[in-house]
Amino acid sequence: MAGAIALIIAMIAIPVGVFATGAAASAILGETLRRDGVRRHEGSELLDLPD
């Protein structure tokens, strides 16, 4: 019985952990690339446009 409960918990925890890690990694990558774009194109009039 304990093995079944552990298996159910693992089946729920592993996908949630993978999605959370992916979300954090994509947020870090997106912010890093945004800052790089702002730094490379400093002074461009296109940066003043609203998103």
mmCIF file as gemmi writes it, N, C-alpha and C atoms, coordinates in Angstrom:
data_model
loop_
_atom_site.group_PDB
_atom_site.id
_atom_site.type_symbol
_atom_site.label_atom_id
_atom_site.label_alt_id
_atom_site.label_comp_id
_atom_site.label_asym_id
_atom_site.label_entity_id
_atom_site.label_seq_id
_atom_site.pdbx_PDB_ins_code
_atom_site.Cartn_x
_atom_site.Cartn_y
_atom_site.Cartn_z
_atom_site.occupancy
_atom_site.B_iso_or_equiv
_atom_site.pdbx_formal_charge
_atom_site.auth_seq_id
_atom_site.auth_asym_id
_atom_site.pdbx_PDB_model_num
ATOM 1 N N . MET Axp A 1 ? 0.811 -1.192 0 1 0 ? 1 A 1
ATOM 2 C CA . MET Axp A 1 ? 0 0 0 1 0 ? 1 A 1
ATOM 3 C C . MET Axp A 1 ? 0.858 1.262 0 1 0 ? 1 A 1
ATOM 4 N N . ALA Axp A 2 ? 1.931 1.236 0.77 1 0 ? 2 A 1
ATOM 5 C CA . ALA Axp A 2 ? 2.8 2.401 0.826 1 0 ? 2 A 1
ATOM 6 C C . ALA Axp A 2 ? 3.477 2.64 -0.515 1 0 ? 2 A 1
ATOM 7 N N . GLY Axp A 3 ? 3.79 1.563 -1.226 1 0 ? 3 A 1
ATOM 8 C CA . GLY Axp A 3 ? 4.415 1.701 -2.544 1 0 ? 3 A 1
ATOM 9 C C . GLY Axp A 3 ? 3.485 2.363 -3.543 1 0 ? 3 A 1
ATOM 10 N N . ALA Axp A 4 ? 2.205 2.033 -3.471 1 0 ? 4 A 1
ATOM 11 C CA . ALA Axp A 4 ? 1.224 2.637 -4.377 1 0 ? 4 A 1
ATOM 12 C C . ALA Axp A 4 ? 1.079 4.127 -4.104 1 0 ? 4 A 1
ATOM 13 N N . ILE Axp A 5 ? 1.075 4.5 -2.844 1 0 ? 5 A 1
ATOM 14 C CA . ILE Axp A 5 ? 0.969 5.917 -2.485 1 0 ? 5 A 1
ATOM 15 C C . ILE Axp A 5 ? 2.206 6.674 -2.95 1 0 ? 5 A 1
ATOM 16 N N . ALA Axp A 6 ? 3.374 6.074 -2.763 1 0 ? 6 A 1
ATOM 17 C CA . ALA Axp A 6 ? 4.617 6.706 -3.213 1 0 ? 6 A 1
ATOM 18 C C . ALA Axp A 6 ? 4.626 6.859 -4.727 1 0 ? 6 A 1
ATOM 19 N N . LEU Axp A 7 ? 4.113 5.876 -5.436 1 0 ? 7 A 1
ATOM 20 C CA . LEU Axp A 7 ? 4.057 5.936 -6.897 1 0 ? 7 A 1
ATOM 21 C C . LEU Axp A 7 ? 3.116 7.043 -7.364 1 0 ? 7 A 1
ATOM 22 N N . ILE Axp A 8 ? 1.98 7.167 -6.717 1 0 ? 8 A 1
ATOM 23 C CA . ILE Axp A 8 ? 1.028 8.229 -7.079 1 0 ? 8 A 1
ATOM 24 C C . ILE Axp A 8 ? 1.635 9.607 -6.812 1 0 ? 8 A 1
ATOM 25 N N . ILE Axp A 9 ? 2.299 9.762 -5.694 1 0 ? 9 A 1
ATOM 26 C CA . ILE Axp A 9 ? 2.944 11.046 -5.372 1 0 ? 9 A 1
ATOM 27 C C . ILE Axp A 9 ? 4.037 11.356 -6.39 1 0 ? 9 A 1
ATOM 28 N N . ALA Axp A 10 ? 4.821 10.348 -6.771 1 0 ? 10 A 1
ATOM 29 C CA . ALA Axp A 10 ? 5.879 10.563 -7.762 1 0 ? 10 A 1
ATOM 30 C C . ALA Axp A 10 ? 5.292 10.923 -9.121 1 0 ? 10 A 1
ATOM 31 N N . MET Axp A 11 ? 4.172 10.301 -9.482 1 0 ? 11 A 1
ATOM 32 C CA . MET Axp A 11 ? 3.536 10.598 -10.78 1 0 ? 11 A 1
ATOM 33 C C . MET Axp A 11 ? 2.988 12.013 -10.825 1 0 ? 11 A 1
ATOM 34 N N . ILE Axp A 12 ? 2.682 12.577 -9.687 1 0 ? 12 A 1
ATOM 35 C CA . ILE Axp A 12 ? 2.2 13.96 -9.64 1 0 ? 12 A 1
ATOM 36 C C . ILE Axp A 12 ? 3.37 14.933 -9.502 1 0 ? 12 A 1
ATOM 37 N N . ALA Axp A 13 ? 4.346 14.612 -8.677 1 0 ? 13 A 1
ATOM 38 C CA . ALA Axp A 13 ? 5.435 15.543 -8.366 1 0 ? 13 A 1
ATOM 39 C C . ALA Axp A 13 ? 6.416 15.714 -9.521 1 0 ? 13 A 1
ATOM 40 N N . ILE Axp A 14 ? 6.729 14.649 -10.238 1 0 ? 14 A 1
ATOM 41 C CA . ILE Axp A 14 ? 7.739 14.75 -11.301 1 0 ? 14 A 1
ATOM 42 C C . ILE Axp A 14 ? 7.283 15.663 -12.44 1 0 ? 14 A 1
ATOM 43 N N . PRO Axp A 15 ? 6.081 15.494 -13.012 1 0 ? 15 A 1
ATOM 44 C CA . PRO Axp A 15 ? 5.681 16.431 -14.078 1 0 ? 15 A 1
ATOM 45 C C . PRO Axp A 15 ? 5.571 17.882 -13.607 1 0 ? 15 A 1
ATOM 46 N N . VAL Axp A 16 ? 5.086 18.084 -12.403 1 0 ? 16 A 1
ATOM 47 C CA . VAL Axp A 16 ? 4.992 19.454 -11.872 1 0 ? 16 A 1
ATOM 48 C C . VAL Axp A 16 ? 6.387 20.054 -11.738 1 0 ? 16 A 1
ATOM 49 N N . GLY Axp A 17 ? 7.339 19.274 -11.269 1 0 ? 17 A 1
ATOM 50 C CA . GLY Axp A 17 ? 8.715 19.753 -11.146 1 0 ? 17 A 1
ATOM 51 C C . GLY Axp A 17 ? 9.335 20.08 -12.489 1 0 ? 17 A 1
ATOM 52 N N . VAL Axp A 18 ? 9.053 19.243 -13.485 1 0 ? 18 A 1
ATOM 53 C CA . VAL Axp A 18 ? 9.592 19.493 -14.831 1 0 ? 18 A 1
ATOM 54 C C . VAL Axp A 18 ? 9.006 20.783 -15.405 1 0 ? 18 A 1
ATOM 55 N N . PHE Axp A 19 ? 7.689 20.961 -15.27 1 0 ? 19 A 1
ATOM 56 C CA . PHE Axp A 19 ? 7.062 22.183 -15.793 1 0 ? 19 A 1
ATOM 57 C C . PHE Axp A 19 ? 7.548 23.426 -15.061 1 0 ? 19 A 1
ATOM 58 N N . ALA Axp A 20 ? 7.706 23.337 -13.748 1 0 ? 20 A 1
ATOM 59 C CA . ALA Axp A 20 ? 8.176 24.489 -12.972 1 0 ? 20 A 1
ATOM 60 C C . ALA Axp A 20 ? 9.607 24.847 -13.35 1 0 ? 20 A 1
ATOM 61 N N . THR Axp A 21 ? 10.454 23.838 -13.535 1 0 ? 21 A 1
ATOM 62 C CA . THR Axp A 21 ? 11.831 24.091 -13.934 1 0 ? 21 A 1
ATOM 63 C C . THR Axp A 21 ? 11.892 24.71 -15.325 1 0 ? 21 A 1
ATOM 64 N N . GLY Axp A 22 ? 11.071 24.205 -16.234 1 0 ? 22 A 1
ATOM 65 C CA . GLY Axp A 22 ? 11.024 24.763 -17.588 1 0 ? 22 A 1
ATOM 66 C C . GLY Axp A 22 ? 10.545 26.197 -17.597 1 0 ? 22 A 1
ATOM 67 N N . ALA Axp A 23 ? 9.566 26.498 -16.764 1 0 ? 23 A 1
ATOM 68 C CA . ALA Axp A 23 ? 9.055 27.871 -16.698 1 0 ? 23 A 1
ATOM 69 C C . ALA Axp A 23 ? 10.11 28.816 -16.148 1 0 ? 23 A 1
ATOM 70 N N . ALA Axp A 24 ? 10.825 28.381 -15.131 1 0 ? 24 A 1
ATOM 71 C CA . ALA Axp A 24 ? 11.878 29.226 -14.557 1 0 ? 24 A 1
ATOM 72 C C . ALA Axp A 24 ? 13.005 29.434 -15.56 1 0 ? 24 A 1
ATOM 73 N N . ALA Axp A 25 ? 13.396 28.374 -16.252 1 0 ? 25 A 1
ATOM 74 C CA . ALA Axp A 25 ? 14.477 28.486 -17.239 1 0 ? 25 A 1
ATOM 75 C C . ALA Axp A 25 ? 14.076 29.41 -18.388 1 0 ? 25 A 1
ATOM 76 N N . SER Axp A 26 ? 12.834 29.315 -18.857 1 0 ? 26 A 1
ATOM 77 C CA . SER Axp A 26 ? 12.406 30.179 -19.956 1 0 ? 26 A 1
ATOM 78 C C . SER Axp A 26 ? 12.302 31.64 -19.511 1 0 ? 26 A 1
ATOM 79 N N . ALA Axp A 27 ? 11.916 31.877 -18.264 1 0 ? 27 A 1
ATOM 80 C CA . ALA Axp A 27 ? 11.862 33.25 -17.759 1 0 ? 27 A 1
ATOM 81 C C . ALA Axp A 27 ? 13.256 33.856 -17.671 1 0 ? 27 A 1
ATOM 82 N N . ILE Axp A 28 ? 14.203 33.082 -17.193 1 0 ? 28 A 1
ATOM 83 C CA . ILE Axp A 28 ? 15.586 33.566 -17.097 1 0 ? 28 A 1
ATOM 84 C C . ILE Axp A 28 ? 16.163 33.82 -18.485 1 0 ? 28 A 1
ATOM 85 N N . LEU Axp A 29 ? 15.939 32.892 -19.411 1 0 ? 29 A 1
ATOM 86 C CA . LEU Axp A 29 ? 16.451 33.057 -20.771 1 0 ? 29 A 1
ATOM 87 C C . LEU Axp A 29 ? 15.808 34.264 -21.456 1 0 ? 29 A 1
ATOM 88 N N . GLY Axp A 30 ? 14.499 34.43 -21.294 1 0 ? 30 A 1
ATOM 89 C CA . GLY Axp A 30 ? 13.807 35.557 -21.914 1 0 ? 30 A 1
ATOM 90 C C . GLY Axp A 30 ? 14.301 36.894 -21.395 1 0 ? 30 A 1
ATOM 91 N N . GLU Axp A 31 ? 14.475 37.004 -20.095 1 0 ? 31 A 1
ATOM 92 C CA . GLU Axp A 31 ? 14.962 38.262 -19.519 1 0 ? 31 A 1
ATOM 93 C C . GLU Axp A 31 ? 16.398 38.545 -19.951 1 0 ? 31 A 1
ATOM 94 N N . THR Axp A 32 ? 17.224 37.51 -20.006 1 0 ? 32 A 1
ATOM 95 C CA . THR Axp A 32 ? 18.606 37.684 -20.443 1 0 ? 32 A 1
ATOM 96 C C . THR Axp A 32 ? 18.663 38.165 -21.89 1 0 ? 32 A 1
ATOM 97 N N . LEU Axp A 33 ? 17.862 37.561 -22.756 1 0 ? 33 A 1
ATOM 98 C CA . LEU Axp A 33 ? 17.858 37.972 -24.164 1 0 ? 33 A 1
ATOM 99 C C . LEU Axp A 33 ? 17.264 39.366 -24.347 1 0 ? 33 A 1
ATOM 100 N N . ARG Axp A 34 ? 16.256 39.731 -23.53 1 0 ? 34 A 1
ATOM 101 C CA . ARG Axp A 34 ? 15.686 41.081 -23.616 1 0 ? 34 A 1
ATOM 102 C C . ARG Axp A 34 ? 16.722 42.123 -23.232 1 0 ? 34 A 1
ATOM 103 N N . ARG Axp A 35 ? 17.439 41.874 -22.134 1 0 ? 35 A 1
ATOM 104 C CA . ARG Axp A 35 ? 18.474 42.823 -21.707 1 0 ? 35 A 1
ATOM 105 C C . ARG Axp A 35 ? 19.578 42.94 -22.753 1 0 ? 35 A 1
ATOM 106 N N . ASP Axp A 36 ? 19.942 41.839 -23.377 1 0 ? 36 A 1
ATOM 107 C CA . ASP Axp A 36 ? 20.971 41.861 -24.414 1 0 ? 36 A 1
ATOM 108 C C . ASP Axp A 36 ? 20.499 42.692 -25.612 1 0 ? 36 A 1
ATOM 109 N N . GLY Axp A 37 ? 19.229 42.526 -25.993 1 0 ? 37 A 1
ATOM 110 C CA . GLY Axp A 37 ? 18.691 43.304 -27.11 1 0 ? 37 A 1
ATOM 111 C C . GLY Axp A 37 ? 18.648 44.788 -26.81 1 0 ? 37 A 1
ATOM 112 N N . VAL Axp A 38 ? 18.262 45.142 -25.596 1 0 ? 38 A 1
ATOM 113 C CA . VAL Axp A 38 ? 18.234 46.56 -25.213 1 0 ? 38 A 1
ATOM 114 C C . VAL Axp A 38 ? 19.642 47.133 -25.224 1 0 ? 38 A 1
ATOM 115 N N . ARG Axp A 39 ? 20.608 46.364 -24.713 1 0 ? 39 A 1
ATOM 116 C CA . ARG Axp A 39 ? 21.99 46.85 -24.67 1 0 ? 39 A 1
ATOM 117 C C . ARG Axp A 39 ? 22.566 46.995 -26.07 1 0 ? 39 A 1
ATOM 118 N N . ARG Axp A 40 ? 22.303 46.044 -26.954 1 0 ? 40 A 1
ATOM 119 C CA . ARG Axp A 40 ? 22.867 46.099 -28.309 1 0 ? 40 A 1
ATOM 120 C C . ARG Axp A 40 ? 22.272 47.212 -29.154 1 0 ? 40 A 1
ATOM 121 N N . HIS Axp A 41 ? 21.005 47.53 -28.918 1 0 ? 41 A 1
ATOM 122 C CA . HIS Axp A 41 ? 20.331 48.522 -29.756 1 0 ? 41 A 1
ATOM 123 C C . HIS Axp A 41 ? 20.03 49.799 -28.992 1 0 ? 41 A 1
ATOM 124 N N . GLU Axp A 42 ? 20.913 50.146 -28.073 1 0 ? 42 A 1
ATOM 125 C CA . GLU Axp A 42 ? 20.737 51.374 -27.3 1 0 ? 42 A 1
ATOM 126 C C . GLU Axp A 42 ? 20.773 52.571 -28.235 1 0 ? 42 A 1
ATOM 127 N N . GLY Axp A 43 ? 19.831 53.477 -28.044 1 0 ? 43 A 1
ATOM 128 C CA . GLY Axp A 43 ? 19.769 54.664 -28.892 1 0 ? 43 A 1
ATOM 129 C C . GLY Axp A 43 ? 18.844 54.505 -30.074 1 0 ? 43 A 1
ATOM 130 N N . SER Axp A 44 ? 18.301 53.341 -30.296 1 0 ? 44 A 1
ATOM 131 C CA . SER Axp A 44 ? 17.396 53.121 -31.426 1 0 ? 44 A 1
ATOM 132 C C . SER Axp A 44 ? 16.023 53.686 -31.101 1 0 ? 44 A 1
ATOM 133 N N . GLU Axp A 45 ? 15.395 54.298 -32.085 1 0 ? 45 A 1
ATOM 134 C CA . GLU Axp A 45 ? 14.059 54.845 -31.849 1 0 ? 45 A 1
ATOM 135 C C . GLU Axp A 45 ? 13.013 53.737 -31.724 1 0 ? 45 A 1
ATOM 136 N N . LEU Axp A 46 ? 13.318 52.53 -32.158 1 0 ? 46 A 1
ATOM 137 C CA . LEU Axp A 46 ? 12.37 51.436 -32.059 1 0 ? 46 A 1
ATOM 138 C C . LEU Axp A 46 ? 12.166 50.973 -30.618 1 0 ? 46 A 1
ATOM 139 N N . LEU Axp A 47 ? 13.128 51.232 -29.739 1 0 ? 47 A 1
ATOM 140 C CA . LEU Axp A 47 ? 12.99 50.832 -28.341 1 0 ? 47 A 1
ATOM 141 C C . LEU Axp A 47 ? 11.944 51.677 -27.622 1 0 ? 47 A 1
ATOM 142 N N . ASP Axp A 48 ? 11.606 52.84 -28.172 1 0 ? 48 A 1
ATOM 143 C CA . ASP Axp A 48 ? 10.645 53.723 -27.53 1 0 ? 48 A 1
ATOM 144 C C . ASP Axp A 48 ? 9.206 53.342 -27.858 1 0 ? 48 A 1
ATOM 145 N N . LEU Axp A 49 ? 9.003 52.413 -28.793 1 0 ? 49 A 1
ATOM 146 C CA . LEU Axp A 49 ? 7.643 52.001 -29.145 1 0 ? 49 A 1
ATOM 147 C C . LEU Axp A 49 ? 7.057 51.143 -28.016 1 0 ? 49 A 1
ATOM 148 N N . PRO Axp A 50 ? 5.741 51.27 -27.789 1 0 ? 50 A 1
ATOM 149 C CA . PRO Axp A 50 ? 5.116 50.429 -26.76 1 0 ? 50 A 1
ATOM 150 C C . PRO Axp A 50 ? 5.073 48.979 -27.216 1 0 ? 50 A 1
ATOM 151 N N . ASP Axp A 51 ? 5.07 48.068 -26.254 1 0 ? 51 A 1
ATOM 152 C CA . ASP Axp A 51 ? 4.994 46.636 -26.58 1 0 ? 51 A 1
ATOM 153 C C . ASP Axp A 51 ? 3.613 46.368 -27.025 1 0 ? 51 A 1
